[in-house]
Structure formats: C-alpha cells, structure tokens
Amino acid sequence: MKPFHIFLGICVAVIWGGGFLFSKIAIEHFPPILLMAFRFLVTALILAWFVPVPRGKLFKIFLISLISAAIQYSLTFTGLKYLDASTAIIIVQLEVPFAVLIAVIFLKDRVNFIKFLGMALSFSGILLIAGEPRLSENLIAVLLVASGAFTWAVGQVMIKSLGIVGGFTLIAWVAIFATPQLFVASWFFESDQLMAIETASLTIWAIVLYLGIVMTALGYAIWYHLLGLYPVYQVTPFLLLLPVTTMLGGVFLLDEQLTLHLILGALLAISGVVIINFRQRAN
C-alpha cells in the first residue's frame, strides 16, 4: 500500500474507535437500534444531495445496506449495550478472520504466510489487551456482537463485488436505504423511543452528529475508497487497531487505567499491520 493509503487506514481506525466509544456513552440513553437509525439519518441528509444515483446497482446496494448496516449495527450495538466497551471491541475483531475467509472462498483472494503471520501478531495484541474478560456472563450479548461481525464481513465482500461506485456515493445510498430499515427495526424490537428523544441532552445529540457525519460519512467514504483499491485481506487488518483506539479513548474520557497489557497489546497490533503492508510493498 502507498504510505498515504496506510495513513487513511489508520485514520479509519481512529474515527471508528472513537465512534465506538461515544456510542457506548450514547446507548446508556438511546435504545441502540434507534441510535443507529438517527446516525444513518444524519449521514443521508448530509450526503444525499451531492451524489449521483448509481443506476443499475440500487438493488445490490439495498441488500448491502440491509446486511452491513441495518442488521449488522442492530446486532453489534444491541450487544454493546450489555457489555463493557473493551470486551465488545475485542469480539468485533472477528470481522477480520470472517472477512478473510469469505474473500478467499468467494473472491479467490490469495493470502500468503507472511500476511497470516502479520494478522496473527496483531490478533495476539488484541488478545493481550483483552486479558481474560468474563464473557460467559453475557453469552447472548457476545453472540449478538459476534453475529454482527459476521454480517459486516459478508457486507464488505458484497461491496468488493459491487464494482466501482465511489465512496461517498455508496455510503450515501447505504444510509438512505438503512435509515428506514433501522427505524422499522427499532419500532418492532425496542421501546420508550419517544421518551429517549424528548429527554436527550445536547451531549447525546452531539454524539449522534459525530456518528452520522464523522464516523459514517467520512469514515466509510475512506473505507470504501480503500476497498476499491486493495484486496479485502489487505484492508481489513486496520480494524485490529480499533481496540487500541477505543481503549486509549477510555483512558482519557472514562478515566480507565492505562495498563501494561494495553501498551504491549497496542504495540503488537500496530506491528502486525506494519508487517502486512510492508510485505505488500516489497512484492
């Protein structure tokens, strides 16, 4: 990968890691699916006026929005509501092996030993950060987040097979389709939506704006741009930096303790991503 594209991949990890942390704060007030509905509503309202209609691909984008946005975020953030952020973000890392496996099977992507080694090193860092979380106490929540990771990986492979659409165009239309899907899902599976809306503070609404504008519009535009340039297995390892971003944010925003496990795990995760990308440039 080019150095600038590596920088963009790291930016995505920082943007999404911060958004994951802010979401944990917001879902203490908003039902999680409703929060995601407002998130994509903001994205749609911001981008819809500036992008073309991807004619001939709308149905495929509708399916992508259903799987990688509506279903995935409903599962992941409902699970997050009942888990601590550090535990949930570790489970989210299942996106990487899921995406690689699906890409190898359906897209015939090739993954050599060095790339597997880099991914293993990064994943070892994630495990070190995780320590020994007591996942057995919240098995349903764990399964929700893991299922979200799988649906996200399926969605990314679907995007890869979509062809060139353009990052802003794709995320805009995903948001347009996902918004009503998420509001309907919230209507069926959640309660007390009106009370949550009426009592939301300015801080909560500010988080909604961050999720819609920065995390979704900007973050996914960069992500889809990178997916259009490189194989899935080469882009997804940047997701292994998400726990580092989220847990460092927890130190400064939630007064969590900076531990030796966190520092060593962060170094391992970053080293794995560097190895993967350095090897690709050498090839």
N, C-alpha and C positions, 0 to 999 in steps of 0.2 A: 504493500500500500504506500501511496505517497505520504510524506510527512503531514501535509495539510489534512488529508483524509483521516490519518491517525488522530490528529488533533480534534477533528469533528467527532470521531467515535468516542473520544474521552469526554467531549462536551455533552454528548447524549447521555452518557453515564451520570454525569454531574446533574444535568437537568432532570432526568428521570429519578435519580436517587433522592434529590431534594423534593421532588413532587411526591414520591412515596412517603417521605417523612411528613410532609404537610398534610397528605391525605389521612394519615393516621390521626393527626390532630383533628381534622375536619369531621371524620366519621364518628367522633365522640358526640357530635351534634346532629349531623345529617345521616339519614339512612344511606348506606354505601351505594346502592344502585341509583338512588336519586341524586347523590353527589356526582356520580359518573354521568348521569343524564345532563345535569347542568354544565358539567365540564365540556361535553361534546356540543352542547347548545352554544356555548361561548365560541368554541372553535368554528362551528358552522357559520355563525353570524359574522365572525371576523373575516373568514376566507371565501365564503360562497360568492361574493360579488366580484372577485378578482380572478377566478379560474374558469377555464372553458369546460363545456360538457364533454366528457370522454365518451363520445358516441360509439356504440358497438361494444362497450365494456361495462356498461352500467349494471347489468345483472351480475357479472362477476364481482364487481365492487360491492354490490349489495350483499352477496354471500360473504365476502371478506369482512365487511362491517359487522355482519351478524356473528361470525365466528371469532374474529380477532379483536372486536371491540365490545359488542353487546354481551355476548356470552362470557368472553374472557374476563372482562372487567367486573361483571356481576359476580363471577366465581371468586376471583382474586381478592377483591376488596370486601366482599362479604366475609371471606375467611380472615382477612386482615383485622376486621373489627374484633375478632375473638382471640387474636394472637398478638404478642408483642412484635414491634416492627423488625427487630433483629432476627427473630425466628422466621417470620413471614418472608423476609427478603432472601433468606437462605433457601427456602423452598422454591422461591421464584427462579432460582438458578437452574432448576430442572429444565427451563426453557432451552438452555444450551445443548445438553445431550439430546433432548427431544428434537430440536431443530436440525442438528447434525444428522441424526438417524433418519429423519424424514427426507432430508435433502439427498442423502446418499441413496436411499431407496427409490425415490420418485424423480429426482433431478439428476441422478448419476454423478453427483459431485464426488470428487476424489479427495481423500484425507490421508496424508502420509503420517509416518510415525512421529516426525518432529512436531507436527501440528497437534497430534494427540498428546504428545508429551507436554507441550505448552498449555493445552487445555487442562491436563491433569494437574500441572503445577498451580495454575490459577484456582482450580477447584479445591486443591489442598489448602490454599489460603482461605477460601471461603469456609471450609470445614474447621480450620483453626479459629477463625473468627466466631463461628457458631458455638464452639465449645461443646457442651452437652445439653442442649435445650430439651426440656421435658415435653416432647411432642405428644407423648401418649395421653396426656391430659386433655388434649383438644384434637382428637383424631378427625372429627368431621371438618373442623376448620382447616386442618392440614390437607385433607383430601380436596377441599374446595380450592385452596391455593395451588396444589399440585395439578388439579384438573385445569385450572386457569393457565398454568404454564404450558400444558399440552396444547390447549386450543390456540394459545398465542403462537406456538411454534407452527402449528398447522396453517394458521393465517399468514405467517411470514413466507412459507413455501408457496402458498397460493399467490401471494404478491409477486414473488420471484417469477412465477409462470405467467403473470399478467402481461409482461412486456413493459415497454417504456410508456409511462403516463405523466410523470412529473411529480415531485414530492408534495408540493402544495396542492396540486390538483387532486391527488389521491387522498390525502388526509382530509381535504375539504369535503369530498364526496363520501368518504367513510363517516365523517362527522354528521353530514346531512342525513345519511341513512341510519346511523347508530342512535341519533338523538331520540326519534320516536320509538325505536326498539327498546331503549333503556327506560323511557318514561312508562311504556306499557308494562315492562318487566317490574318496575317499581310499584305500579298500581296493583299488580297481582300478588307480589311476594313481600311487600313492605307495608308499613302503617305509619300513621302520625306525620305524613308528609307536610300537610298544611301548617301544623304547629311548628315543625322544624324550620320552614320557610319564614314564618312570621317572627320567630324568636332568634334567627341567625344574627350574629354580631357582624360588625364591619370586618373584623379579622377573618371570620369564616368566609365572607363573600370575597375578600381579597385572595384567599386560598383558591376559591373557585376560579377567579380570574387567572391566577398563576397556572392552575391545572389546564385551563382551556387555551390560553394564549401561549405560554412558555413551554409547558410540559408536552402539550398535544400538538399545537400548530407548528411551533418551531422545532421541538424535539423530534416529532415524527417526520417532518419535512426533511430534516437532515438524515434521519434513519433510512427513509425510503430512497433518498438520493444515494446513500452508500450501498444499499441492497441492489440498486440498479447498476452499480459499477463493479461489485465484487461478489464472489460466491458466498452463500449463506454461512458456511462454516468459518469464513474469514471475518465476517462482520459480527456474528453473534458472540464471540469471546469478549467483546467490550462490555457485554452485560455482566460479566464477572466482576466488574468494577462497581456495580450498583451497591452491593453491601458495604463496600468501603465508604462510598459517598453517604449512604443513609446513616451508617453508624457514626461517622465523623460529625454529621449534622446533628445526631442525637447528643453528642458531647457538648456542642455549643448551644443548641436550642432547648434540649431537655435535661441538661446537666447530668448526662450519663458519664460514667468513669472511663477514661482512656486507659485501656489495659495493655499489657504486653502482647496478649493474644491478638488484639485488634491491630497493633502496629505490625507485628510479624505477618499476620494474615494479609494485611494490605500490601506489604512488600511482595509477598508470594503472588498475589493476584495480579499485580501490575507487572511483575517479572514475566509471568506466563503470557500476557498479552504482548509484551515486547518481543518475546521469543517467536511467537506465531507470526507477527508482522515482519520482523527482521528476516526470518526464513523465507517469507514470501518474496521480499525484495531481492534476496540473494538468488532466487530462482529466476 
